[in-house]
Amino acid sequence: MNGYIRSIKEKLNKNFDVNYRILEVHNKSIYIIFIDNMCDSKFISDYIVSPIAKNNLDDITVDNIKSKILEGNSVGDINDINEALMHILSGDVLITIDGYSEAIYCEAKGFSKRGISYPMTEEVIKGPREGFDESFNDNISLIRKRIKNPDLKFENFYIGKESNTVVVMSYIEHIAKKELVDKIRKKLKGIDIDFVLESNYIEEQFQEKRSLFDTVETTEKPDVVASKILEGRIAIIVDGTPFVITVPHFFIENFNMADDYYVNKYYSSIARMLRYVAFMISVFLPGLYIAITTYHFSLIPSVFVFRLAVSRAGVPFPQIVELYLMMLFFQILREAGLRLPNPVGQAMSIVGALILGDAAVGAGLTSQTGVIIVALSSICSFLVPKLYSVVTVWGIFIVLISSLLGLPGFYVGMLSLFSHAASLNSVGYPYLYPLGTIKEFKSRDTLLREDLKRISKSIYEDDKNEEKNY
């Protein structure tokens, strides 16, 4: 028994699904090792076992098996025991001959996986309906289908001391900045972690500062990833998750939706402006309401002051407690709607919000104005789902500081939010691009949606023209 067989049996003992098939051919024992539930049994039988057992060669060697017998498309040499174990655990078949020091592998993956389906987290009115799945090979094929470019590169890494998860970095060589590619490659090689189960394990490694703002983007849509790569960005594909990471990521991209580029550009620009307004309302409206109604009644029209006083008659809590109570109720309803099965969750969220709001007003726990403020803020936050955590936490903070200091506190909270966002970077690029940073990363689509003809041109075309003119 050669060293490969002995070492593999020691490493993979107590694993009932590891299959050791022995073929006696021309007085030589040929070992075929694979994991049952990760390989295609019919492929192994038809294209590996049968050709080896029925061969007519007088001299059976590992090289002859690889070059003259096996009919599989992907066959390669094994250099050491660690590489052999990696191939077996990845769904490949290892082949070696007793008494020989060489070994080869043949790809025969056949484990079950979810098919390509509609991405549930990114609804579109018009545009491609394909979404990534949990297989990195499928995800790579979806990107290659959209970018037929020989300069499109896919570099793989094994990250996680215990899980050895496949992580793939993708970019276009002549478009992506070399400094950016080198930085991402170095970062991935330097990740020291025991296991990787989802893309967030990698995503957190690229967060350069503790923040609720995501300085890297994740998406389930292949067309979005393809567009980012064509802009000169880096995509990071993690095996086992349908969410692909792209870097760098900028604040304004939280307001861009995939179907902005598939519908009329004027409507897309109006919708994008609406999202900016919705973000401002969702973050700042509750704090502004508390500041004005608590400290600055003179800023409210007199007719509305009387209506506000009538609506709050009988409410035993201060306005800050009333507002926090309603925000808590809406957060509970939202979480319940997310965790329940989809049809039940949607119905429960809508009916629960209506019943809870009406019951809270009837019971004297809150005023009608308070319900409207919280409801409007919550609805507006749904227009920018990527910033939901920012809206929730920063909204609570601004409400608190506004209740203590009034409008000065509100302005302090607003400036704190903007200054915090301005201090962030995404893999070295300013997070608030293009505000004062237009030379840091060129892009042809910013606050408003530009013409597709202009967007689709190379982002470095201007650089080439400038060099030519110079």
Buried (B, 14 or more C-beta within 10 A) or exposed (E): EBEBBEBBBEBBEEEEEBBEBEBEBEEBBBBBBBBEEBBBBEBBEEBBBEBBEEBEEEEBBBEBBBEEBBEBEEBEEBEEBEBBBBBBBBBBBBBBBBEBEBBBBBBBBBEEEEEBEEBEEBEBEEBBEBBBBBBBBBBBEBBBEBBEBEEBBBEBBBBBEEBBBBBBBBBBEEBBBEEBBEBBBEBBEEBEBEEBEBBBBBBEBBBBEEBBBBBBBBBBBBBBBBBBBBBBBBBBBBBBBBBBBBBBBBBBBBBBBBBBBBBEBEEBBEBBEEBBEBBEBBBBBBBBBBBBBBBEEEEBEEEEBEBBEEBBEEBEBEBBBBBBBBBEBBBEBBEBBEEBEEEEBEEBBEEBBEEBBEEBBEEEBBBBBBBBBBBBBBBBBEBBEBBBEBBBEBBBBBBBBBBBBBBEBBBBBBEBBEEBBBEBBBBEBBBBBBBEBEEBBBBBBBBEBBEEEEBEEBBBEEEEEEEEEE
